[in-house]
Amino acid sequence: MAKTDWRKFLAEIKKTDEEYNKYGQAMTPLEVGKLTEKKQSLKQTYFSYISSEVKQELKDKIKQVQDKRDILQLRKKGESNSWDSAKLFAEYGVMSVILDMSLVAQSPALGDTVSARVKKLFEEAKTSENKYKLRALADLLDGVSVKAEMEEARKVNSIKADAQKIVNNLRETPGIIEAKDAVRTAFEDFSQTLREYRDAGRTIGEETNFDWHIRELRLFTDEDGVPGVEEVKNI
């Protein structure tokens, strides 16, 4: 049997329900009995096959999502390893000193505030097109905002968000974008199979058990908004 046969068998069972819903009121008790007997016979014949095949297909779709996420993680790791660690840490050291200086000797009346200094650093980093300087700034601004006064902290956090967005865009390589799209496509396939899995459970009278199996799945979205799924227990 081909793996897709379970859908054909499920459709046969559904057809008996459709016949009853459409013609049931006009049927004789004998005809209703025969239709009911036919449905039970179909269920007995195909129950095990449908149950095992739809379950396996769902597991296969889960694995496809996980495999695509593994590829995504490998590409993200490759991007991370592409940074020169010596250059990055050197930039962290310089930027850390400069940011510490932004917290002292302020003259708000003259526009010399923490946020003004940070904004100037941000503009300089953008103009330099130095990705190491931009990343160091984005990574270290939390240390400034926690030490600044409330209103200044809010402004610094806003600058950090802008800097982080630029860095994130720089790190979003074509390979990573492709891998994220592949995960989303695999997740859509999984979602479709999950709907069919629920439908199969209702049709063959296993709705309670199938719903229980679904509750053993954990669906999530990661920090990049990319979906994922894992089995908390084997279904």
C-alpha positions as CSV (number, residue, x, y, z in Angstrom):
1,M,0.0,0.0,0.0
2,A,1.2,3.5,-0.8
3,K,1.6,5.7,2.2
4,T,-1.2,8.0,1.0
5,D,-3.7,5.2,0.9
6,W,-5.0,6.0,4.4
7,R,-6.6,9.2,3.0
8,K,-8.6,7.1,0.5
9,F,-9.7,4.7,3.2
10,L,-10.6,7.6,5.5
11,A,-12.7,9.1,2.6
12,E,-14.6,5.9,2.3
13,I,-15.6,6.0,5.9
14,K,-16.5,9.7,5.7
15,K,-18.7,8.9,2.7
16,T,-21.0,6.7,4.8
17,D,-21.5,9.7,7.2
18,E,-22.2,12.0,4.2
19,E,-24.8,9.5,2.8
20,Y,-26.6,9.3,6.1
21,N,-26.6,13.1,6.6
22,K,-27.9,13.6,3.0
23,Y,-30.4,10.7,2.8
24,G,-30.8,9.4,6.3
25,Q,-34.3,10.8,6.9
26,A,-35.6,9.2,3.8
27,M,-34.1,5.8,4.5
28,T,-35.9,2.8,5.9
29,P,-34.6,1.3,9.1
30,L,-33.2,-1.5,7.1
31,E,-31.2,0.9,4.8
32,V,-30.0,2.8,7.9
33,G,-28.9,-0.5,9.4
34,K,-27.0,-1.5,6.3
35,L,-25.3,1.8,6.1
36,T,-24.3,1.7,9.7
37,E,-23.0,-1.9,9.3
38,K,-21.0,-0.7,6.3
39,K,-19.4,2.1,8.3
40,Q,-18.5,-0.3,11.1
41,S,-17.0,-2.8,8.7
42,L,-14.9,-0.1,7.0
43,K,-13.7,1.1,10.4
44,Q,-12.8,-2.4,11.5
45,T,-11.0,-3.0,8.2
46,Y,-9.0,0.2,8.0
47,F,-8.8,1.3,11.6
48,S,-5.2,0.0,12.4
49,Y,-3.8,1.1,9.1
50,I,-5.2,4.6,9.2
51,S,-4.2,5.1,12.8
52,S,-0.6,3.9,12.3
53,E,-0.1,5.7,9.0
54,V,-1.5,9.1,9.9
55,K,0.5,8.9,13.2
56,Q,3.7,8.1,11.3
57,E,3.1,10.8,8.8
58,L,2.7,13.4,11.6
59,K,6.0,12.2,13.1
60,D,7.7,12.5,9.7
61,K,6.5,16.0,9.4
62,I,7.7,16.9,12.9
63,K,11.1,15.5,12.0
64,Q,11.2,17.5,8.8
65,V,10.6,20.7,10.8
66,Q,13.4,19.7,13.2
67,D,15.8,18.8,10.4
68,K,15.2,22.2,8.7
69,R,15.7,23.9,12.1
70,D,19.0,22.0,12.5
71,I,20.2,23.4,9.1
72,L,19.2,26.9,10.2
73,Q,21.2,26.5,13.4
74,L,24.2,25.3,11.4
75,R,24.0,28.4,9.1
76,K,23.6,30.7,12.1
77,K,26.7,29.1,13.7
78,G,28.6,29.6,10.5
79,E,27.7,33.2,10.4
80,S,28.7,33.6,14.1
81,N,32.0,31.9,13.3
82,S,32.6,34.3,10.4
83,W,33.3,37.2,12.8
84,D,36.9,37.8,13.7
85,S,36.9,37.3,17.5
86,A,40.0,39.4,18.0
87,K,38.6,42.4,16.1
88,L,35.3,42.1,17.9
89,F,36.8,41.9,21.4
90,A,39.1,44.7,20.7
91,E,36.1,46.8,19.6
92,Y,34.3,45.8,22.8
93,G,37.2,47.1,24.8
94,V,37.3,50.5,23.1
95,M,33.5,50.9,23.0
96,S,33.2,50.0,26.7
97,V,35.6,52.8,27.7
98,I,33.8,55.3,25.5
99,L,30.4,54.4,26.8
100,D,31.6,54.7,30.4
101,M,32.7,58.2,29.6
102,S,29.2,59.0,28.2
103,L,27.9,58.7,31.8
104,V,30.0,61.5,33.3
105,A,30.6,65.3,32.9
106,Q,27.1,66.0,31.6
107,S,25.7,69.5,31.0
108,P,22.0,68.9,30.1
109,A,21.4,72.6,29.6
110,L,24.0,72.5,26.8
111,G,22.7,69.3,25.3
112,D,25.5,67.2,26.8
113,T,23.4,64.2,28.0
114,V,24.0,60.5,28.1
115,S,21.6,59.9,25.2
116,A,23.1,62.7,23.1
117,R,26.6,61.2,23.4
118,V,25.3,57.7,22.7
119,K,23.4,59.0,19.6
120,K,26.6,60.6,18.3
121,L,28.4,57.3,18.8
122,F,25.7,55.5,16.9
123,E,25.8,57.9,14.0
124,E,29.6,57.6,13.9
125,A,29.4,53.8,13.9
126,K,26.8,53.9,11.0
127,T,29.0,56.3,9.0
128,S,32.1,54.2,9.5
129,E,30.3,51.1,8.1
130,N,32.3,49.1,10.6
131,K,30.2,46.1,11.6
132,Y,32.4,45.4,14.6
133,K,31.9,48.9,16.0
134,L,28.1,48.7,15.4
135,R,27.8,45.3,17.1
136,A,29.9,46.3,20.0
137,L,27.7,49.4,20.5
138,A,24.5,47.4,20.2
139,D,25.7,44.7,22.6
140,L,27.0,47.1,25.3
141,L,24.2,49.8,25.5
142,D,22.3,47.8,28.1
143,G,25.2,48.6,30.5
144,V,24.6,52.3,29.8
145,S,20.8,52.3,30.1
146,V,20.8,50.6,33.5
147,K,23.0,53.4,34.9
148,A,21.3,56.3,33.3
149,E,18.3,58.2,34.7
150,M,14.9,57.1,33.6
151,E,14.2,59.4,30.7
152,E,17.8,59.1,29.4
153,A,17.6,55.3,29.8
154,R,14.5,55.3,27.6
155,K,16.3,57.3,24.9
156,V,19.3,55.0,25.1
157,N,17.2,51.9,24.8
158,S,15.6,53.4,21.7
159,I,19.0,53.9,20.1
160,K,20.0,50.4,21.1
161,A,16.9,49.0,19.3
162,D,17.9,50.9,16.1
163,A,21.5,49.7,16.4
164,Q,20.4,46.1,17.0
165,K,18.1,46.2,14.0
166,I,21.0,47.2,11.7
167,V,23.2,44.5,13.2
168,N,20.5,41.9,12.8
169,N,20.1,42.8,9.2
170,L,23.8,42.5,8.6
171,R,23.8,39.1,10.1
172,E,20.8,37.9,8.2
173,T,22.8,36.2,5.4
174,P,21.0,34.8,2.2
175,G,21.7,31.3,3.5
176,I,20.0,32.1,6.8
177,I,17.0,33.6,5.1
178,E,16.7,30.6,2.9
179,A,16.9,28.2,5.9
180,K,14.3,30.2,7.8
181,D,11.9,30.0,4.8
182,A,12.5,26.2,4.6
183,V,11.6,25.9,8.3
184,R,8.4,27.9,7.7
185,T,7.4,25.7,4.7
186,A,8.1,22.5,6.7
187,F,6.0,23.9,9.6
188,E,3.1,24.7,7.2
189,D,3.3,21.0,6.0
190,F,3.3,19.8,9.6
191,S,0.3,22.1,10.4
192,Q,-1.7,20.6,7.5
193,T,-0.9,17.1,8.6
194,L,-1.9,18.0,12.1
195,R,-5.3,19.1,10.9
196,E,-5.7,15.8,9.0
197,Y,-4.5,13.9,12.1
198,R,-7.3,15.5,14.1
199,D,-9.8,14.8,11.4
200,A,-8.8,11.2,11.2
201,G,-9.2,10.8,14.9
202,R,-12.8,12.1,14.8
203,T,-13.6,9.9,11.8
204,I,-12.4,6.6,13.2
205,G,-13.6,7.3,16.7
206,E,-10.2,8.0,18.2
207,E,-10.6,11.7,18.8
208,T,-9.9,11.5,22.6
209,N,-6.7,9.5,22.1
210,F,-5.6,11.7,19.2
211,D,-6.2,14.9,21.1
212,W,-4.1,13.5,24.0
213,H,-1.3,12.7,21.6
214,I,-1.4,16.3,20.3
215,R,-1.2,17.7,23.8
216,E,2.2,15.9,23.9
217,L,3.5,18.2,21.3
218,R,5.2,21.6,22.1
219,L,4.7,24.2,19.4
220,F,6.9,27.3,19.8
221,T,8.4,30.3,18.1
222,D,12.0,31.2,18.6
223,E,13.6,34.7,19.2
224,D,13.6,35.3,15.4
225,G,9.9,34.4,15.0
226,V,10.7,31.1,13.3
227,P,8.3,28.3,14.3
228,G,9.2,24.9,15.7
229,V,7.7,21.7,17.1
230,E,8.9,18.9,19.4
231,E,7.5,15.9,21.0
232,V,7.3,16.2,24.7
233,K,6.5,12.4,24.7
234,N,6.4,10.0,21.9
235,I,3.0,10.0,20.1
